[in-house]
Amino acid sequence: MLNFRKTIILASLFLFFILVSAGGASGKVLYNDTISEGDGYQINDYVIDVAEVFPSQESAIIQIYEGDAKDPKYDKLISEDGSFEFEIEGEDVELTVISVYSGVIPQVKLLITVTDDDFINSRTLGVVDGGHSEAEFSGTPVIEITKTVEPSTVDVGDTVTVKISAKNTGDDKANKVVFTDNIPPKFILEQTFVSPSGQISLEEGETRLVYTYVMKATEAGTYMFGPTTAIYSNSIDEDMPQASSNRPTVTVTGSSATKNASLDISMEVDKYTVDRNNDLQGIVRIKNTGDAPANAVTVKLIIPDGIEYVGGDSSIEVISGVPTIYLESFGVQQEKEVLFDLKAAEEGTYTLSAESSYLYNNGVDSQMQEASSSLVTNQIYVTKGKYDYLFEQPIYIYLIPLLLIGAVAGWVYHRHKQYKF
């Protein structure tokens, strides 16, 4: 019986060794071909230049440039079968000179391998004629947001027009631009003429009118409008710093005529980078900063495909597949936090959004007033799970060790019965 247990343990260790070996396989081949003297190979913002080739000495000078730097970061003389290893964004890149060839333009056959190619972006152009001096690198878009409110002085009951424009003053295209703008307290949205529909992009040097809307002033005072913000990325999906507009001021004279409910709603998650199949916790914060209670408050949580809604507080009810927060009434200065749980089901980049609506009595009109707003969270990155590689292996990787364990166990059991009798 003791021998049987030892055999099972040894077979299990053998299976574990095979699985670990499969997961830690050698690097992936990125390039295995010739490059002419004077040309290069680009990986993200790095360029491997074949500076000089010496066929008679069976060697070549390889220079590695980072970005548009004038001087190489690495300058190596590598002989045939020699290699050099360096890092790009934390990943190992190994460069091996397989052979050198003479000719009108000498050439080098290079083998380039990487431990993991997930870090490689769209700027990996492959072979670049002319080397690093002809390569194209990712730039930095810079969005400048301008917010105007006219007129700057009004009476209670008058309207102001808000215009918000954005200009890309950087040296790269701005992608996945998401604007956030909030109606200030003591103003009621009357009409919207221009507003962005989801994510937009801004070419280098492009200016675009993003919002145009009209609001009615309801109470005397001097009000500073909050900034309009934007989150965005460059042409290779690198996140850029958040952009914010100026904060214009409006003076409202006269006596207050109406009251309004103004719900300040925000949503965030506990982490914005998560492995696949792991959990996220989200929170919705609601505060009534107005001077009238809100009724029939509805906040719909829009969960994208690739992220699953797991559950949440009792105030959340799933209606037609959409998790929805419903509050029958919400008093002045009342605050509430609502928690919910998510699961990252698929790799990708996602954003959560919410659509809210509510009713209130402004103290003047006989009919209830309706207000609505929407918001979008920052991007959520779902990356490959820690053990995902186990499911990517061919079935024989698992089948052979299992058959081996079964055969050994059967033989031991057979011998055990023989000795028993």
Secondary structure, 3 states (H helix, E strand, C coil): CHHHHHHHHHHHHHHHHHHHHHHCCCCEEEEEEEEECCCEEEECCEEEEEEEEEHHHCEEEEEEEECCCCCCCEEEEEECCCEEEEEECCEEEEEEEEEEECCCCCEEEEEEEECCHHHCCCCCCEEECCHHHHCCCCCCCCEEEEEEEECCEEECCCEEEEEEEEEECCCCCEEEEEEECCCCCCEEEEEEEECCCCCEEECCCCEEEEEEEEEEECCCEEEECCCCEEEEECCCCCECCCEECCCCEEEEECCCCCCCCCEEEEEEECCCEEECCCEEEEEEEEEECCCCCEEEEEEEEECCCCEEEEEECCCEEEECCEEEEEEEEECCCCEEEEEEEEEECCCEEECCEEEEEEEECCCCCCCCEEEEEEEECCCEEEECCCCHHHHHCCHHHHHHHHHHHHHHHHHHHHHHHHHHC
